[in-house]
Amino acid sequence: MRLEGAMGRLSRPAFVALIIVQAAHSVEEYATRLFDRLAPARFVSELFGFDRRIGFVIFNVSLVVFGFWCYFGPVSRGSRTGLALAWFWVVLEVLNGVAHVVWAASAAEYRPGLVTAPFLVVAAVFLAWNLRQTPGTAGAAA
């Protein structure tokens, strides 16, 4: 079932932007060795049975590929599943971004992922705002 009016007109580009920000965030995390600094990242990186660096890359590339699959599949079609997946990404990235900021604030210093974390939150909130637009208000807001 298509939900043409269920998403604001900028929802699809906002979704792609969020996935691109996640890709940049993953690069920052890799470059600053998050997989060596945070226990959950270490655990996920070791799930693949390889070196942590390789496991981290496999996980993050898979995450970004999944994001683009969501976009080119259900999200771009405007299906109910696409809408649900878009909201899943909103929640995931808000939690991810906020967790990085809180982690750094609690240490009172830089922690891996901090530079791009606020961009995740902003991109996710922008997507959420667009997802909540109804057909009548989406055009008026532009």
Steps between C-alpha positions, in 0.01 A plus 500: 500500500641839402476788741584790269373760744626324813846653468587865458648592163850522645482168685677296234794742451519541879522122534789483251674784683467310827660190348785711359556659842505150651768401247711803600440416866621144439816633334569725801443210739738280301768769472487561876489128582162483674529121482788520752344762730141391560395155620182469287694598185772254593237226546331570165837521325605161638174327396640442154799305631753721326728773616292771675575751226369267231195404706425866561522577128279202412236607752501867398504434126209260556314767695544760225410247228187413698417871516529535123299180450228655717508813286502335158239247610220576744576867575512617138177312428330671793369173642391441859819302545699795367336734747570258786862460389544877477375534859733216605793697357384818676499325837827314433691813399361728771601241761839450332575872479380581852698206645822633345441850636415371849802269498733787408335740746531250785873467426534875439708427191476384141379145445489317164200607294440830681564728202232344278256404780319837505453474123332160552258653747422799279453283189278256691286776652466664157387166356254452787359848443449421132346161573241672718394743228159427355428561131327829583780636718803370310451747217415786736818445700720528190 
